[in-house]
Amino acid sequence: MLKKIAILIITCLFAVTSLTGCTYWKGYSKSQCKQLVADALEEKYGEEFVVVDVGTKSAGAYYSSGLLTATCHPKDDNTLYFEAEYFEYGKGSYELDDLYIQSIVRKQIKDIIDPVLAEHFDDFATEVYIYIWISS
């Protein structure tokens, strides 16, 4: 009986791992997805980036892979984290939306504000949100 249970468990594990496949997003593995985003960022900004983690967001349809999301930072500055989204735009072409420039501006503003507040307060917290407003 114990042997049958062990065989059943091994069979179930094999079925689960073989049916899920090795793809993470649109036929790419997780490491390939990280490289896709890193390459797109390098092409856009002309510098190297590290993609710390990737995830996916639903596109709202069961047949669609949705967005590939990523948490990134420039290779030269591991304190400047930002989010990026990589998605298919049309058939076979991809687009990258990211918050890199907003993160740079945010950090510059915090570098100005925090020392001034530190002169007057022992404990404080600041956060800066940079939004893009597009009016039609």
C-alpha positions in Angstrom: 0.0 0.0 0.0 2.8 2.4 0.9 4.5 1.6 -2.4 1.3 2.5 -4.3 1.0 5.9 -2.5 4.6 6.7 -3.2 4.1 5.9 -6.9 1.0 8.0 -7.0 2.7 11.0 -5.4 5.7 10.7 -7.8 3.3 10.4 -10.8 1.3 13.5 -9.6 4.5 15.6 -9.2 5.7 14.5 -12.6 2.4 15.5 -14.2 2.3 18.9 -12.5 5.8 19.8 -13.4 5.6 18.5 -17.0 2.2 20.2 -17.7 3.2 23.6 -16.5 6.1 23.8 -18.9 9.1 26.1 -18.5 7.6 29.2 -19.9 6.8 32.2 -17.7 5.5 34.9 -20.2 4.7 34.5 -23.9 7.0 31.5 -24.3 9.9 33.0 -22.4 11.5 31.7 -19.2 11.7 34.0 -16.2 15.4 34.6 -16.8 14.7 35.4 -20.5 12.0 37.9 -19.4 14.5 39.6 -17.1 16.9 39.9 -20.1 14.2 41.2 -22.3 13.4 44.1 -20.0 17.1 44.8 -19.3 17.8 44.9 -23.0 14.9 47.2 -23.7 16.0 49.6 -20.9 19.6 49.6 -22.2 18.3 50.4 -25.7 16.1 53.2 -24.4 18.6 54.9 -22.1 22.0 53.8 -23.3 23.1 52.3 -20.0 23.0 48.9 -18.3 20.3 47.9 -15.9 19.7 45.1 -13.4 16.2 43.5 -13.4 15.7 42.3 -9.8 12.4 40.6 -10.3 9.7 40.1 -12.8 6.0 39.4 -12.6 2.9 39.3 -14.7 -0.4 41.2 -14.7 -3.5 39.9 -16.3 -4.8 41.5 -19.5 -8.3 40.6 -18.5 -8.7 37.8 -21.1 -8.0 34.2 -20.4 -6.1 33.8 -23.7 -3.8 36.8 -23.2 -0.5 36.8 -21.2 -0.9 40.4 -20.1 1.9 42.6 -19.0 5.3 41.7 -17.9 6.2 43.8 -14.9 9.7 44.3 -13.5 11.5 45.9 -10.6 14.8 47.4 -11.8 17.7 49.6 -11.0 20.7 51.0 -13.0 23.7 48.8 -12.8 25.7 51.8 -11.4 23.2 52.7 -8.7 21.5 50.0 -6.7 19.6 52.5 -4.6 17.5 53.8 -7.5 14.7 51.3 -7.9 11.9 51.7 -10.3 9.1 49.8 -11.9 8.8 48.9 -15.6 6.1 47.2 -17.7 6.8 45.4 -20.9 3.9 44.5 -23.2 2.9 43.5 -26.7 1.8 46.4 -28.8 0.2 45.1 -31.9 1.2 41.8 -33.4 4.9 41.0 -32.6 6.0 44.4 -31.5 6.7 45.2 -27.9 6.7 48.4 -25.9 8.3 49.4 -22.6 6.8 51.8 -20.0 9.0 52.6 -17.1 9.4 55.1 -14.2 13.1 55.6 -14.5 13.1 59.3 -15.1 10.5 59.9 -12.4 12.7 57.9 -10.0 15.7 60.1 -10.8 13.8 63.3 -10.2 12.3 61.8 -7.0 15.7 61.0 -5.6 17.0 64.5 -6.5 14.1 66.2 -4.7 14.5 64.0 -1.6 18.2 64.8 -1.6 17.3 68.5 -1.3 14.4 68.1 1.1 15.7 65.6 3.6 18.8 67.6 4.8 16.6 70.7 5.4 14.1 68.6 7.5 16.9 66.9 9.4 18.1 70.4 10.7 14.7 70.9 12.3 13.3 67.5 13.2 14.8 64.4 14.9 12.3 62.0 13.3 10.6 62.5 10.0 9.7 60.7 6.8 9.3 62.0 3.3 8.1 60.6 0.1 7.9 62.3 -3.3 5.5 61.2 -6.0 6.2 62.3 -9.6 3.2 62.1 -11.9 3.0 62.8 -15.6 -0.1 64.8 -16.4 -1.1 64.8 -20.0 -4.0 67.0 -20.9 -5.8 66.8 -24.2 
